[in-house]
Amino acid sequence: MAIKDILTLVDLAGKQHAAQAALDLATRTGAHATGLTVAFEPVVPGFIAGPMPADYIEIARNQALKAAKSAGEAFTEMARKAGVAAELRTAEIITGGSAEAVLAHCRLTDLVVIGQDNPDAPEPMRELLIETVLFEAGVPVLVVPYIGGSLKMNNVMVAWDGSPTASRAVHAAMPMLQMAKKVTVMIVETGRRSTSGEPGADIATYLARHGLSVTVDVVPRPGSGVADAILNYVSDHDVDMIAMGGYGHSRMREFLFGGATREILASMTVPVLMAH
């Protein structure tokens, strides 16, 4: 499916790497871009027995809306300079509460672009929003590293394990794979085979039928796990973007026992397109 509509979660501060990536992709595809700013309303601490003054709540809400407006103005100016057809929206949510107001904007778009959580300048609820959109929006998510990540598309890597989520990621990434000069299918050897024949031959054939130049590389699984194998491969082979399935297991199982998705989101250095 062609990318005709992109939504990006606009950071409240910083260099707006996610918005830049979204507008870059919109320029390449002719897509419409929507910048979504989030106003995070304060939580009233449970240990406060008496009611909070009404003016305190109103002041805090106005401050949140002001921050969202300032970020939105920065996005609008970026879109104007890029010559991209764009619009701005704002969602209000309670900090730590339901993200449904954000999800409502995400469900009718082709791609959500969101920045990785920056430990030096954290955004409210960023990790939770990434996971929630990935699980509940029903659309692919492009996560952009906080150190920046231009969409050069020289070498796009598919992290392939034959799973349903990896398959969804490949289909979602197809427009970007077709922009790439080279597509690398990277498979971490686990000893389990989902199909007969050479590992990766099935997906290489599928991608080749779409006119893509494909290289398949099977790498041994290091003792440190699949995520390290992926991250090391990206570093060693000048990969510009990863397409991979997100959260192959339940979110609770990933949280309790760890998983490649969580580790990639914490240590990524290039944009990662995920689908669940």
Buried (B, 14 or more C-beta within 10 A) or exposed (E): EEBBBBBBBBBBEBBBBBBBBBBBBBBBBEBBBBBBBBBBBBEEEEEEEEEEEEEEBEEBBEBBBEBBBEBBBBBBEBBEEBEBEBEBBBBBBBEEEEBEBBBEBBEEBBBBBBBBBBEEEEBBBBBEBBBBBBBBBEBBBBBBBBEBBBBBBEBBBBBBBBEEBBBBBBEBBBBBBBBBEBBBBBBBEEEEEEEEEEBBEBBBEBBEEEEBEBBBEEBEEEEEBBBBBBBEBBEEBEBBBBBBBBBBBEBEEBEEEEBBBBBBBEEBBBBBBBBB
